[in-house]
Amino acid sequence: MDVKHGNNKFYVEKDSEEMASLAYAPDGDVLTVTHTEVSPELSGQGVGKQLVSEVVQYARNEGKTIDAQCSFARGVIEKTPEFQDVLKN
């Protein structure tokens, strides 16, 4: 699945239609993840976790931490030990 990045979000498109997205708000050294949404068509395929993985990698590359206000993103990060290094305390 090809994840794209733009306008403070990571997203997946199919036929130019956004099928999944993870939105964040940058504030200094913190990326606040506000919302994750996956279309029913892609549900259960790990797309949401892939979006969270992308924002985690982006935070690492930019030297930022993540404040996961989105309950889905917080759950994925908390259940994935290798993602927790970027989680804001």
Buried (B, 14 or more C-beta within 10 A) or exposed (E): EEBEEEEEBBBBEEEEEEBBBBBBBEEEEBBBBBBBBBBEEBEEEEBBBBBBBBBBEBBBEEEBBBBBEBEBBBBBBEEEEEBEEBBEE
